Amino acid sequence: MKTGLYIHIPFCRQKCLYCAFYSVAARDGEYADAYAGALLREAEYFEERFFAQRKAEIATLYIGGGTPSLLPVPFYAGLLEKLQRIFDLSNLEEVTFEANPEHLSLAYLRELYRQTPVRRLSIGVQSFSDADLKLLNRRHSAQQALDAVENACRAGFENLSVDLIYGIHPAGERSTWQDNLETLKSLQLPHFSAYALTVEPHTMLELKLAAGKMAIAGEEQVEKEYFFLQEFAAGNGYEAYEISNYAQNGAYGLHNCNYWRDVPYIGLGAAAHSYLGDERHWNPASVRDYIQDPVSGKQGERLQERDRYHEYVMTALRTVWGVRQEKIAAFSEPLRQEFHQRAEKEIKCGNLQHKGDAYIVSPAKRLLTDGIAASFF
């Protein structure tokens, strides 16, 4: 059974305006050694608790955050070397590393390429506009973003992706979205991710909006920029294989595809989540607690059949592959009937298409995917 492995690095220099992920301020490698030790202890727990029992094989590894590139390359070289003594990492199909542009010097990237198995980079660009970056409380400049991509190519990385954000500017202001996509086009990358700026609870963005200190795009503007994105992708050979992810020539992010295709994954680190097919686990959002004991604070739940059904439908509808008939057939008769009855209603409404053995959200309705998925629950 193929499995994904995610390692959460929860350290950042500062919090971005919109970010709701768990992270803490840590400078100069503070906590790094102790945190690595905790990651290894948690890995040993999962090796005994999951891998030894189910004969699972790790196929993808994703190092995310937080800001993984805040820590030096020897940290990862040492961590992965020790992880290989716990897990079998000999059959990895993809190793992805999240990074911020301000850290990606040519020297850092060459070291990363030579000392680790990382071959895919996901670079948090967000915008190629300095004004946007300042607004979003990012630490890098537009030029640093361009330099990071160039340095990655010079260091030997070919499998590159960048993150971009749209829906930043309200109607009436000049949108930078078209400019960002033109810059992206010039970079000729095999993959990119694009997300609408979303107001998450307890973020600086929520507080500023509530105080009337800033404004962002409304629904109509977001929809306009989303459909411009679809036109750009189609016109430049990018397949919109998931609602926020775009690839040329099948250069999919394999690890993230695990989440959408009901593949089990293990999450190591503070606030990390794990999905084992029939159960889910999550760690407390505290670096200090995690370092002290990465196992005893775990929370979890046994997933009932309806939980697994909901999880699968919700995530699969986000993708170009949709909900597969063979996966629905594995559920009980009442759930199969429930799915087909709801699917027929969504097809009549024009929200869903039935193609071959798959049910797929209609291209014109993909921005409404979450609402369509919710109608099945």
C-alpha positions, 0 to 999 in steps of 0.5 A, spaced: 500 500 500 502 506 497 503 512 503 505 519 503 509 522 508 508 529 510 513 533 515 511 539 518 516 545 519 512 550 524 518 555 524 517 562 521 520 569 521 513 572 521 506 571 520 503 572 513 497 577 513 492 571 511 496 565 514 492 560 519 497 554 519 500 553 525 507 556 526 511 560 531 517 565 530 524 561 531 530 565 529 537 562 528 535 554 528 532 555 535 528 548 537 531 545 531 535 539 534 530 538 539 524 538 534 528 533 529 529 528 535 521 529 536 520 527 529 524 521 529 521 519 535 514 520 532 516 516 526 518 510 530 511 510 533 508 510 526 513 505 524 511 500 529 503 502 529 502 503 522 507 500 517 509 494 520 502 492 521 500 494 514 506 493 510 505 500 507 510 503 502 512 511 502 511 513 495 511 521 496 515 525 501 513 533 502 516 537 507 512 543 508 510 549 513 511 554 516 517 555 512 522 549 511 527 553 508 528 557 514 533 551 516 539 550 513 540 544 509 544 540 514 538 539 518 534 536 512 540 531 510 541 529 517 534 528 519 532 524 512 538 520 513 536 518 520 529 517 517 531 512 512 533 507 518 526 507 521 522 508 514 523 504 507 525 510 503 528 507 497 522 507 493 520 514 493 517 517 487 517 524 489 520 529 494 517 536 495 520 542 499 516 548 500 521 554 500 520 562 501 524 566 495 528 570 500 532 564 502 533 561 495 540 563 494 544 559 489 549 556 494 543 554 498 539 550 492 546 547 490 547 544 497 539 542 497 540 538 491 547 535 492 545 533 500 538 531 500 533 527 495 529 533 494 528 534 487 521 538 487 520 545 489 514 549 491 516 556 492 511 561 496 511 567 491 504 569 492 505 575 487 510 578 483 508 585 485 512 588 490 506 592 493 502 586 493 507 582 497 508 588 502 500 588 503 500 580 504 506 581 509 511 577 505 518 578 507 521 577 499 521 582 493 518 581 486 526 580 484 527 575 489 522 571 487 524 571 480 531 570 482 529 564 486 526 561 480 533 562 476 537 559 482 533 553 482 534 552 475 541 553 475 542 548 481 539 543 477 531 543 479 527 541 473 520 540 477 518 547 480 512 550 482 510 556 485 504 559 489 500 565 487 494 568 490 488 572 486 482 576 489 487 581 492 484 587 490 477 590 490 473 592 484 475 599 482 482 598 484 487 596 478 488 588 479 495 585 478 492 578 477 493 579 469 501 581 470 502 576 475 500 571 470 504 574 464 510 573 469 508 566 470 508 565 463 515 567 462 518 563 467 515 556 463 514 552 469 511 545 469 506 547 475 503 552 479 498 553 484 493 559 485 489 560 491 483 566 492 485 570 498 481 567 503 479 570 510 481 565 515 479 566 523 484 569 527 488 572 522 491 579 521 487 579 515 480 578 518 482 583 524 484 588 518 478 587 514 473 588 521 477 594 523 476 597 516 483 598 515 483 594 508 479 591 503 479 585 498 476 583 492 468 581 493 465 575 490 464 578 483 471 580 482 474 573 485 470 570 479 472 574 474 480 573 476 478 565 476 475 565 469 481 569 467 486 564 470 482 558 467 483 561 460 490 563 461 491 555 463 488 553 457 491 557 453 498 555 455 498 548 456 496 547 463 491 542 465 487 544 471 487 537 475 485 540 481 481 546 483 487 550 485 493 546 481 495 546 474 500 542 471 503 541 464 505 534 461 502 531 467 507 534 472 502 533 477 504 534 485 504 527 486 504 528 494 498 532 494 494 527 489 494 523 495 489 527 499 484 527 493 485 520 491 484 517 498 491 515 499 493 514 506 498 519 509 502 520 515 504 527 518 510 528 523 510 534 527 507 539 531 499 540 528 500 535 523 495 530 521 495 523 519 490 519 515 490 512 515 484 510 511 480 508 517 482 513 522 485 520 523 490 522 528 492 529 529 498 532 534 497 538 538 499 545 535 505 546 540 512 546 539 514 545 546 509 540 547 511 536 541 518 536 543 517 534 550 512 528 548 510 527 540 506 521 541 502 522 548 498 528 546 496 525 540 488 525 538 484 521 534 478 518 531 476 512 528 472 513 521 465 510 520 463 508 513 459 515 512 465 519 514 470 516 509 464 516 504 464 524 505 471 525 505 472 521 499 467 525 495 469 532 498 476 531 495 475 527 489 470 532 486 476 538 487 479 534 481 479 533 474 478 525 475 472 526 479 468 521 483 470 514 481 465 509 480 469 503 482 470 507 489 463 508 490 462 501 489 466 499 495 461 503 500 455 500 502 448 499 498 445 505 502 451 510 501 451 507 493 444 509 492 444 516 496 450 518 492 447 516 485 440 520 487 444 526 489 449 525 483 443 525 478 440 531 481 446 535 480 447 533 473 440 535 472 442 542 475 448 542 470 453 542 476 456 535 475 457 531 469 458 523 468 463 521 464 465 514 463 466 511 470 467 518 473 462 524 476 466 530 475 464 538 476 462 541 470 468 546 468 463 552 469 461 550 476 468 549 479 469 555 483 462 552 486 465 545 488 465 546 495 458 547 495 456 542 490 460 537 494 456 539 501 450 537 497 452 530 498 452 530 505 
